[in-house]
Amino acid sequence: MPVDLTNEQPLAWDSATLDADTRAMLDNLQPNILRAHVREHLTVLFVRFNDVAEGRRYLRKIAVTSMKSAREHLKEVRDHARDGRRGTPYVGVGLSKAGYRDLGHSVEDMRRFGDVVFRDGMKRRVAEVNDPPVEEWENCYQREIHAVILIGDAEPEPVAALRERFLRDLPESARLLGEESGQGMRNPAGDGIEHFGYVDGRSQPLFLKDEVDKEPGKHWNPAFPLSGVLVPDPLAPDPERHFGSYFVFRKLEQNVRAFKEIEQELADSLGLTGADRDRAGAMLVGRFKDGTPLTLKPKAGGGPVVNDFTFDADPDGTKCPFSGHIRKTNPRSFGREVLMARRGQTYGERADDPWDDAPPHTRPSGEVGLLFMAFNSSLLDQFEFTQQSWADNPDFERPATGHDPVIGQGARDVKVTFPKVWGEPEQSPPHRQVPQTVTMKGGEYFFMPSLAYLRGL
């Protein structure tokens, strides 16, 4: 019987009653899709092939010798929780539309991929999401990328060893077009943060019962069906049991100095003083630096950070503005099926501490940012919808809300207001929207095929 992707119950992957088709799905699914794999140290290789046979042999060797399945990954996580046993590194492989073509697949084969966005490729979708022109992207991303290879681990040494082997094995007919390196950043509490200093990666869709059980929700249900991230692999031996996921990769450079100046200017314009000045940045992000949701509290701290909330108790945006980043990209009251499985990682070296209160002029203005990565069952209905219809739409969720101040792109002509006092109806005079401080430097859309496909090349 085919795997039921629409089942609303989270997957009990280690259940003794798990049916054979679901086990086969997990045994042929790449890791990091259903559950995030540790990637404190990450290398991303972008490759172009020019010979069908050599490209196929290269990917098959990686899949056979270096890639584990989703089920193997989940067992490693369980074993680590039980006795601290270390797992093996993560290796993921994605193919672009051009990559499939270069591996010998026909136009008819490509029509079997149901997502028009994937079949177009990111370069042809610039207008849909207000991306910069392709000629402004970094050189690697302007070129025709065929495959992305991701290598991640908790320690740098296994990543370096696999990187060296994969580059050594790269056939002479192929080319390494570019490479990115990511490294996790954490605040003193141990929480993962991004370069603006805010806790990042919360509110992920959860697909597995053991993860959902650790984050029960009375207000916000984190459980999502497998249909939110998986699709049948159309070129695998058995698409009813072999699955993959559409993968977004975008390099996003962050101007930290400008963002910190904006925080200060907004606090000044609203007359915020003392500890209340932190609310300026929280209104842009939707959370305080420690992850406290602005819609729940006017200040950070005061107990464990709660993620079980909706915006229903803040219908007029008097606590968290409708333009707050987390409200724009996850309104929580509708559109649950849009939420993506985000697997991003920060990049870039800095000499300062991102979480402290150092003055803006000490912050980097470039060369740091986020390697945005997300798995989707539909690029059109998830990633591009979120970016176009929510983040870039100044009238979502209310007219004259403004762009998402963190990832929104496009002309910011609409003037916006902010609540002067948390929870009170009085709004500020209309403000010009904050300037864009995150710049897309390039990327591509990929499909992460099943291991059955890769091992059969």
C-alpha positions in Angstrom: 0.0 0.0 0.0 1.4 3.4 -0.9 2.7 5.6 1.9 0.0 8.0 3.2 1.6 11.4 3.2 -1.6 13.1 4.3 -2.0 11.4 7.7 -2.3 14.1 10.3 -0.8 12.0 13.0 3.0 12.5 13.3 5.1 9.5 12.2 6.1 7.1 14.9 9.2 6.0 13.0 10.4 3.4 15.5 7.1 1.8 16.1 7.0 -2.0 16.0 3.9 -1.8 13.9 5.4 0.4 11.2 4.3 -0.9 7.8 6.8 -2.2 5.2 6.2 0.7 2.8 6.9 3.4 5.4 10.1 1.6 6.4 11.1 1.4 2.8 10.4 5.1 2.5 12.7 5.9 5.5 15.4 3.6 4.3 15.5 5.4 0.9 15.0 9.0 2.1 17.9 11.4 2.6 18.4 12.6 6.2 17.9 16.2 7.3 14.5 16.4 5.7 12.1 15.0 8.3 14.4 15.9 11.2 17.3 18.4 11.2 20.7 16.8 11.3 23.4 18.4 13.3 25.4 20.8 11.1 27.4 23.0 13.4 30.1 22.8 10.8 28.9 22.7 7.2 30.5 22.7 3.7 28.4 23.2 0.6 29.8 22.3 -2.8 28.3 23.4 -6.1 29.2 21.1 -9.0 28.7 21.1 -12.7 29.0 17.9 -14.8 29.9 17.6 -18.4 29.9 13.9 -19.0 26.8 11.7 -18.3 28.6 8.5 -17.4 31.2 10.2 -15.2 28.6 12.4 -13.4 26.4 9.3 -12.7 29.4 7.3 -11.4 30.5 10.1 -9.1 27.1 10.6 -7.5 26.5 6.9 -7.2 29.8 6.5 -5.3 28.9 9.3 -2.9 25.5 7.7 -2.3 26.8 4.2 -1.8 29.8 5.0 0.4 28.9 8.2 2.3 25.2 8.7 2.6 23.0 7.3 5.3 19.2 7.1 5.2 16.7 9.0 7.2 16.0 6.0 9.3 19.7 5.5 10.1 19.9 9.1 11.1 16.9 8.8 13.4 18.5 5.7 15.1 21.7 7.7 15.6 19.8 10.5 17.3 18.1 7.9 19.6 21.4 6.2 20.4 23.0 9.6 21.2 20.2 10.5 23.6 20.6 7.1 25.3 24.3 6.8 25.7 26.0 9.7 24.1 27.2 7.7 21.1 28.4 9.8 18.2 26.7 9.6 14.9 28.2 9.8 11.4 28.4 13.0 9.3 25.6 14.2 7.2 25.9 14.1 3.4 23.1 15.4 1.3 22.8 15.6 -2.5 20.5 17.7 -4.6 20.1 18.1 -8.3 18.9 21.1 -10.3 16.8 20.9 -13.4 20.0 21.4 -15.5 21.7 18.7 -13.4 19.1 16.1 -14.3 19.4 17.0 -17.9 23.2 16.7 -17.8 22.8 13.2 -16.2 21.0 12.1 -19.3 17.3 12.7 -18.5 14.9 13.7 -21.2 12.5 16.6 -21.4 9.7 14.1 -20.9 11.4 12.9 -17.7 11.5 16.5 -16.4 7.8 17.0 -17.0 7.3 14.3 -14.3 8.4 16.8 -11.7 5.1 18.5 -10.7 6.6 21.8 -9.5 6.9 24.5 -12.2 9.2 26.5 -10.1 11.8 23.7 -10.0 11.4 23.2 -13.7 12.1 26.9 -14.3 15.1 27.2 -11.9 15.8 30.2 -9.6 17.2 32.5 -12.3 13.9 32.5 -14.2 12.0 33.3 -11.0 13.7 36.6 -10.1 10.6 38.8 -10.8 8.3 36.5 -8.8 10.1 37.1 -5.5 11.8 40.5 -6.2 15.3 39.0 -6.2 18.2 41.1 -7.5 19.0 40.7 -11.2 21.0 37.6 -11.9 24.0 39.7 -13.1 24.3 41.1 -9.5 24.5 37.6 -8.0 27.9 36.2 -7.0 29.7 34.5 -9.9 29.1 30.9 -8.7 25.4 31.4 -8.7 25.3 33.1 -12.1 26.6 29.8 -13.6 24.6 26.7 -14.4 24.8 24.5 -11.2 24.0 20.9 -11.6 24.4 19.5 -8.1 24.7 20.6 -4.5 26.6 18.4 -2.0 26.2 19.2 1.6 28.5 17.9 4.3 27.8 18.6 8.0 28.8 17.4 11.4 29.2 18.6 15.0 33.0 18.7 14.6 35.0 20.2 11.7 37.4 17.2 11.1 34.9 14.8 9.6 33.6 17.5 7.3 37.1 18.4 6.1 37.9 14.7 5.5 34.7 14.1 3.4 35.2 17.4 1.5 38.8 16.4 0.6 37.6 13.0 -0.6 34.7 14.3 -2.7 37.0 16.9 -4.4 39.6 14.3 -5.0 37.1 12.0 -6.6 35.5 14.7 -8.8 36.0 13.6 -12.4 38.1 15.7 -14.7 35.1 16.4 -16.9 33.3 18.1 -13.9 33.9 21.5 -12.3 33.6 22.8 -8.8 31.8 26.1 -9.4 31.8 27.3 -5.8 31.8 26.5 -2.2 30.2 27.8 1.0 31.1 27.2 4.6 28.7 27.6 7.5 29.2 27.4 11.2 26.7 27.5 14.0 26.5 30.5 16.3 25.1 30.3 19.9 24.3 32.8 22.6 25.5 32.2 26.2 22.3 30.2 26.9 23.3 27.8 24.1 20.5 28.7 21.8 21.2 29.0 18.1 21.2 32.6 16.8 21.6 34.5 13.5 23.9 37.4 12.9 21.5 40.1 14.1 21.8 38.4 17.5 18.3 36.8 17.7 17.4 33.2 18.5 16.7 31.5 15.2 15.1 28.2 14.0 12.1 28.1 16.2 8.5 27.1 15.1 9.6 24.4 12.7 7.0 22.0 11.3 7.5 18.7 13.1 6.8 15.4 11.3 7.9 12.8 13.8 6.1 11.7 17.0 9.1 11.7 19.2 9.8 15.4 18.4 6.1 16.4 18.7 5.9 14.8 22.1 8.7 17.0 23.3 6.8 20.2 22.3 3.1 19.7 23.0 1.0 22.6 22.2 -2.4 23.8 23.4 -2.5 26.8 21.2 0.0 26.1 18.4 0.2 22.5 17.1 3.7 21.8 15.7 2.7 18.5 14.1 2.6 18.5 10.3 1.7 15.7 7.8 4.5 14.3 5.7 2.8 15.9 2.7 4.2 19.2 3.9 7.8 18.2 3.0 7.8 15.0 0.9 6.8 14.2 -2.7 7.2 10.9 -4.7 10.5 10.8 -6.4 9.3 10.6 -10.1 12.6 9.1 -11.4 13.1 6.5 -8.7 12.5 2.8 -9.2 9.3 2.9 -7.1 7.8 6.4 -6.6 5.2 5.0 -4.3 7.9 4.1 -1.8 10.8 6.3 -2.8 10.4 10.0 -1.9 12.3 13.2 -2.1 11.9 16.9 -1.4 12.3 20.2 -3.2 15.2 22.2 -1.7 15.8 25.9 -1.7 19.3 27.3 -1.3 19.8 31.1 -1.0 22.9 33.0 0.2 21.6 36.0 2.3 24.1 38.6 3.3 23.3 40.6 6.4 24.3 44.2 7.1 24.5 43.9 10.9 25.7 47.4 11.4 22.8 48.9 9.5 20.2 46.7 11.3 21.6 47.8 14.7 21.5 51.5 13.6 17.8 50.9 12.6 17.0 49.4 16.0 18.4 52.5 17.7 16.7 54.9 15.4 13.4 53.2 15.8 13.7 53.2 19.6 14.6 56.9 19.5 11.6 57.8 17.3 9.2 56.0 19.5 10.6 57.5 22.7 11.6 54.2 24.2 13.9 54.3 27.2 15.7 51.9 29.4 15.0 48.2 29.0 12.0 49.1 26.8 14.4 50.1 24.0 14.8 46.4 23.2 11.3 46.4 22.0 12.3 48.3 18.9 14.3 45.3 17.6 11.6 42.9 18.8 9.0 44.7 16.7 11.1 44.1 13.6 11.8 40.5 14.3 8.7 39.6 16.3 10.8 38.1 19.2 13.3 39.5 21.6 16.9 38.3 21.3 16.3 35.4 23.7 13.4 34.2 21.6 10.6 35.6 23.8 7.6 36.2 21.5 6.7 39.9 21.5 3.0 39.1 21.3 3.2 37.4 24.8 5.4 39.8 26.7 6.6 43.4 26.6 10.1 42.4 27.8 12.5 39.5 27.4 13.2 37.0 30.2 11.0 36.1 33.1 11.0 32.4 32.7 11.4 29.7 30.0 10.8 30.9 26.4 7.4 29.8 25.3 6.7 28.8 21.7 3.1 27.6 22.2 1.2 30.7 21.1 -0.8 32.2 18.3 -1.5 35.9 17.4 -5.2 35.5 18.1 -4.9 37.5 21.3 -3.3 40.4 19.4 -5.8 41.0 16.6 -4.9 44.6 16.0 -1.1 44.3 16.2 -0.8 46.4 19.3 1.8 44.0 20.8 3.6 42.5 17.8 3.2 44.5 14.6 1.8 42.7 11.6 5.1 43.4 9.9 7.2 41.5 12.5 9.3 38.9 10.7 7.9 35.9 12.5 4.3 37.1 12.1 4.8 37.8 8.4 6.3 34.4 7.6 4.2 32.3 10.1 0.9 34.0 11.0 -0.1 30.9 12.9 -3.8 31.4 12.4 -4.0 30.1 8.8 -1.7 28.8 6.1 -0.1 26.1 8.1 0.5 24.1 4.9 2.9 26.9 3.8 5.4 26.4 6.6 8.8 25.0 5.3 11.3 22.7 7.0 14.1 25.3 7.4 17.6 24.0 7.8 19.7 27.2 7.4 23.2 27.9 8.8 25.1 31.1 9.4 28.3 31.9 7.6 31.1 34.4 8.0 33.7 35.2 10.6 33.2 38.0 13.2 35.4 39.4 15.9 32.5 40.7 18.1 29.8 39.0 20.1 26.5 39.1 18.2 24.3 38.9 21.3 25.8 41.8 23.3 25.0 45.6 23.3 28.1 46.9 21.6 27.6 50.0 19.5 26.5 49.6 15.8 29.8 50.9 14.4 31.6 47.9 15.8 29.3 45.5 13.8 30.1 44.0 10.3 28.4 45.6 7.4 28.8 42.6 5.1 30.6 39.2 4.5 28.3 37.5 7.1 24.8 36.1 6.8 22.7 33.1 6.4 22.9 30.1 4.1 19.1 29.8 3.8 18.1 26.2 3.2 14.6 24.8 3.3 12.8 21.6 2.2 9.4 21.9 0.5 6.8 19.7 -1.1 5.9 22.6 -3.3 8.3 25.5 -4.1 5.4 27.4 -5.6 3.0 27.0 -2.7 5.5 27.2 0.1 8.8 29.1 -0.4 7.7 31.4 -3.3 4.2 32.0 -1.8 5.8 33.0 1.6 8.3 35.3 0.0 5.9 36.9 -2.6 2.5 37.0 -0.9 3.6 37.5 2.7 7.2 38.9 3.1 7.2 41.1 0.0 3.5 42.2 0.3 3.1 45.5 2.1 -0.6 44.8 2.6 -0.3 41.4 4.3 -1.8 40.7 6.8 -3.4 44.2 6.9 -3.3 47.1 4.5 -0.2 49.3 4.9 1.5 46.7 7.1 4.8 47.1 5.2 7.3 44.6 4.0 8.9 42.0 6.3 11.7 44.2 7.7 14.1 41.2 7.8 13.7 39.3 4.5 11.2 41.5 2.6 12.4 42.6 -0.9 11.1 45.2 -3.3 10.3 49.0 -3.3 9.2 50.1 0.2 6.8 52.9 -0.7 4.2 52.3 2.0 4.5 54.2 5.2 3.9 52.2 8.4 3.2 52.7 12.1 4.3 51.0 15.3 2.6 50.6 18.7 4.1 53.3 21.0 3.2 51.3 24.2 3.0 47.5 24.2 -0.7 46.4 24.1 -2.1 49.9 23.8 -3.9 51.1 20.7 -1.9 54.4 20.3 0.2 54.2 17.2 3.2 56.2 16.1 3.0 58.7 13.3 3.6 57.0 9.9 7.2 56.0 9.4 9.2 55.3 6.3 9.8 51.5 6.2 13.2 50.4 7.4 15.8 50.0 4.7 16.6 46.5 3.5 19.5 45.0 5.4 19.5 41.5 3.9 20.7 41.0 0.4 20.2 37.9 -1.7 23.6 37.0 -3.3 22.4 34.0 -5.3 21.0 30.5 -5.1 19.2 27.7 -6.8 16.3 25.3 -6.6 17.2 21.6 -6.3 15.4 18.3 -5.8 16.8 16.0 -3.1 16.2 12.6 -4.7 15.7 9.3 -2.9 18.7 7.2 -2.1 17.2 4.5 -4.4 17.6 6.9 -7.3 21.1 8.0 -6.5 22.4 4.4 -5.8 20.9 3.3 -9.0 22.6 5.8 -11.3 
